[in-house]
């Protein structure tokens, strides 16, 4: 006897499962079954497809009028951090630049101070609440970066919190060491600080899955980033890079050359580097919520990347300074509006391709997959990025067990 049948599904979203990420025109291919059925046994998918009455189960869910999809994947977050920076909104409105805010004690270094001052337990409780919000919005796979400690004690503290969250909630998580995220005030030089972070790599292996670096003007150069990435690879890490967010330094090209699993941001990526995506499985993780929150007009060139047969994913970049949302549904809407992505492309970018960007087995509903599923209170898959800014989740199932059920009736 099976455990669960989800029946009468108006639209069943079945992204294609491939060994490599979907590239170019493939991203617009999405199998959508009308009047679908999903069958679950022992936490795994037994059947997902057209309506059938050939299965019996102990429990049935009637999904009449609803959409069913794989649980979402958020492939770029700064989940664990101390403090918040809401006071900076007023400074930005007054016209202060990032550097001016930094001089006043704000910016990323204020988050570093707050993270260093917070106990591990305080960081855990704060991050736990934010993770639960993500889960309530349909996310069951998350990448969590460090990067607000900028020293051994506090970077490791962040990574321990991240792993504790995974242990407690059992969701798919990947943990990224982003020690070279900024240069701390106490650093003698960029060069010496970068070497300190490189020296930590052997010790961080048990805590982190990936190594990441912020390659940008005023932070770390292309050559410094290459040095770090090659040192990380020598220690057995797969690498990532924050690249070409503000200036076209060539970070995307570096990521491709170093076979990074992902290159993230890429608002200023050069046309030359975009052409290299065709011959690479490096996923371009685009973060349109960041551009939106910063009030900028230029978004990453998603269409250009797809025209060059590149692989793209979409993520929140949830962090306290430049993208203060852990609602991936909202970012899906921004991706549709500002990156000019079709609904099919958006769904693939937050499921299968996002999963490839962080190397998790997620984002599909195929036989044998974990039954990590979302039932959406929406009439079709296009409606969710269309009706923006709210939570469309009806039910979230983790390995076939209901963990979130939203009831809109008033008490």
N, C-alpha and C positions, 0 to 999 in steps of 0.2 A: 504493500500500500504506500502510495506517495504521501508526502506531508501536506502539500499545498497545490492548489490550482488557482491561477488568476485567469478568469474567463471573461468573454464579451469585451475584450479590449478594443476600443475604437481605433487607436493607432498603436501598433507595437513597433518601436524603433530598434532596428537590428544593425548596428554598425558592422562593417566588414572587418574580420580578424585577419591580419597579415603579420608576417615576421618583421617587416619593416614598417615605418610610418606611411600613411597615405600621402601621396605627393601630387601636386598640380591638380589636374581635373579630377583625379580620384577623390579628392576631398568633397566634391559635390555629389558623390554617389552614396546613397543611403537607402537601405532596404527598409521600407515601411509597410507593414502588414496591416490591412484593415480587417477588423473582427478577429483579433488574435487570441492565442492561448499560451500561457506559460505554466509549466509543471515543474515542481521542486521536490526533491527528495534528499534528505541528509545534508541540507544546506547547499545543494548544487542543482544546476539546471538539468532537467531530464528532457524537456521539450520546450521549444519556443518557435511558434509559427502560426499558421492559419488555424482557425477555430476547429477544434476536435472534441469529441466526447469519448474518445478511446481510453481516457485515463480516469482513475478514481483517486481521491485523496481524502485525508482526514479533515482538511479545512479548505473552504472555497472563498475566494474574494471576487465579488462582482465588480468589474471595472467598466461597466457600461458608461459610455460618454467620456471616458478618460484615456489619457496617453500613458504608456508604460515604456520606460527606457532603462538602460544601464545606469547605475549610480554615476554621478559626475566625478571628474578627477580635477583637482586644483593643483597644477604643476609648478606653481611658483608662489610661495608665501613666506613671510617673515613672522611666523605664528608666535614665537616666544620672544617677548620683549617687555621691558618695564616702562611704566609711565604712559603719557599721551601728550599730544602737542596741539590741542585745540586752540590755544592762545595764539598760535602762529597764523591762524586764519585772518585775524585782525591785522597783523603785521603785513601779510600779503596784500590784503585789501588796501592798505596804506601805500602800497607800491614798493615795499622793501624787497630787495633781491634775496636769493638764497644765501649769498655770502654775507649780506648785511644781517640777516637773521642769525647766521652762524656766529657772527661777531658779538651779538647780543646774548649769546649763550643758548641759542636754539639750534635747530637742525639736528642732524644725525648724532652729533656728539652729546646733545641733551638726552637722547634716548640711550646712548651708551652709559651716561652717568646714572640714569634711572635704573637701567638693567644691572649695573654693577652694585647699586645700593640695595636692590631687591633680594630677598632671600630666595632660595630655590623653591621653597613651598609657596611663596607669594607669586613667583613666576608661573608655577604650575597651576595655581587656582585661576590666574588671569588667562593663561593660554587655554585652560580647560573650557572656560566659558566661551571663548572665541571658537574653539574647535566644535563645541556642541552647536553653536549657531551655524557653522558650515554644514554639519550633519543634518540639521533641521532644514537646510536649504538643498539637500539632495547630494551632498558630497561625501563619498566614502573612501577616497584615496587622496592623500595630501603630501606634498613636499614641504618640509619645514627647515628653514635655513637658520643658522646662527648668524653672527655678524654684528651683534650689539654689545659684545664683551671686549673684543680687541685685545684680550690677554688670555693666557691659558685658563686661569681659574673661571672666568666668566663665560668664555666660549664653551668650555666643557659643561658648565652649569646649564647653559641653554640646551645643549645637545642631550644632556641627561633628562631634562624636563620633556623634551620632544619624545624620547624613547619611553618615558614613563606614561605619557599619554597614549602611545601605541599599545603598550602593555595593558593599560586599563580598559581601553575601548575596542581593542582588537581590529581596528581599521587598517587598511593598507597605508603605510607611511614610509617615506624616504627622508633621510636626515642629511642635510648638507652643511659641510664646514665652510663658512664664508668668513674666515678670520680676516683676510685682506679686503674688508668691506669699506674701510675708511682708515685714515691715519690718525691715531690718538694724539692728544695734546702732548703727552709725555714722550712721544717718540723722538729720537735724535734726528732721524731721517727716514724717508720712505724706504730706502735701501735696507737699513738696519731693521726696520719693523717688518718688512717683507721676509727677511731672513728668519726672523723670530717665528713667523707663521709657517714658513717652510720647515723649520726645525720641529714644529709641533706635529707635523703630518704623521710620523710613525706612531705617536701616542694617541692620535685621534682616530686611528683606524677602527677601533672597536666601537666607536660612537657614531661615526658618519659613513654614509654610503657614497657621497660625492664630495668633490672639492670645487669651490667656486671662488671667483675673484671679480672685483669691480674695476673694469678697464675703462677709464674715462679721464678726460683732461682734469688735472689737479688731484687725481687719485693714483691709479697705476697705469703705466704706459703699456704699449704693445709688447715691448721687450721684457718688461717686468712681468707682465701677465704670461708670456710664453715661458719664462723661467719657472714661474710658480706651477703652471699647468704641467710642464714636463717633470718637475719634481714630484708632483702629486701622482702622475701616471707611473713614475718609477716606484712609488709606494703601493701601487695596485688600485688607486682610485680611478673611477671614471670622472671626467671633468665637465664643468659648466662654466659659463662666463656671463656676467652682466656686461653687455657690449653695445657700443654705438647708441647710447641713450640720448646724448646731447650732441656730440661731435663725431663725424665719420672717421674714427681712428683706424678702422680696419679690424675691429674685434670679431665681426662675423667671419671674415676670411681666416683669421687666426683660429677661431673655433673649428672651422671646417678642416683646416690643415692639421690641427691637433686631435681630430676625430672626437670632438666634444659631443656628449649626448644631447646637449642643447646649448643654444645661444639665446639670451633673453633680452628683451627691450627692443633694440634694433630700429628705433625711430629714425636714426640718421644713417642707417646702413647704406653703403655705396652700391650703385648699380653693378659695378664690377664684382663685388662680393655676392650679390644676389644671384648672379649668373652661375656661381659656383655651387649653389644649393642643389642643382639638378643632379650632380654626381656625388652627392653626400646624403647620409641618413641623419645628419645633425638636424634636430628639430628647432625651428625658429619659434620660440615661445613669446608671443606678443601680449602686451599688457596695456590694453587701451584704457582701462580704468585709471591708470596712472596719468596718462596724457589728459584725460578728462578732468581729473581732480586738480591737476596743476594749471588748468585753464589754458592749455596750449592748443594751437590750431593744427599743427602737423602731427599726424598719426603715422604709425609704422605702415609701410607700403605692403600690406597683405596681398593685394591683387598682383602687384609686381612680382612678389615672391612666388605666388602660385603660377603665374605666367612663365616663370623660369623653372617650373616643375619642382619647386621646393616643398618641404613639409612644414606646416605651421600648426601650432597649438595656441590656445587662449587660456590665460590664467588671471587671477585677481591681482597678484603682487601685494596682497594684504600686508600693510605695514603702517606705523603710526605717523609717518611724515608725508608720503606722496600718494598713497592710495588706501584710504581708511575705510575699506569695505571688505567683509568676508562673505559677501553675497555674490556667488559666481553667476547666478541668474541675471543680476544687474549688468555684469560685465559682458554676458552673452548679448544683451540688448545693445550695449555700446559697440560691440564688435560688428553687429549687423548694421548699425547706423553709420558708424565712423570708419570702419575698415571695409565696408561694402561687401560683407560676406553674406552668402545665401543662408537660409535656415539650415540646409543640409550641411554646409561647410561649418557653420557654428557648432552643430551637434557633434560632428566628427572631431572638431578642434577641442572639445571639452570632454571627450570620451577616449576613443582609441588613440588619437595622436597625443593627447595629454598623457595617457598612460605610457606611451613610448618615450616621452620626454623625461620620465622619471623611472622608467624600467619597472613598472608594476603590472601584474596580471589583472587588468581591470578594463572597463570601458566597453565590454561586449556582453551579450546574452546568448551564448552558444552552449550546446550540450557539453556538460562537464565543467562549465564555469561556476565560480561561486555565485550564488543567487543574491548578488548585491544589486537591488532593483529599486527604482523610484516609480510610484504611481502618481501621475500629475493631474491636478484638477484643472484640465485644459482640454478644449475640443480637438486640438491638433498640434503637431510639433512646431508649427510656425507661430502659434499664439504665445508661446512662452517668451521668446525674445521681443515679441510685439507689445505685449502688455507688461511694461517694464516697471521695475522698482518694488515689486511685491513678491511674496513667496507663493509659488504655484504648487508646492508640494502637498499632496494628499497623504501619502504613505511612503515611508522608507523601510525597506527590508534589508537586513544584513544577514547574509547567508541563510535566507529564507525566513528569518524571524523578524517580526514587526518591531522596530525600535522607535519609530516616529509615526504618530497618527494625528493629523490636524483636523480638528472639529471646529467648524466656523459658527456653530450655534452659540448663543449667549447663555450664560448661567442665570 
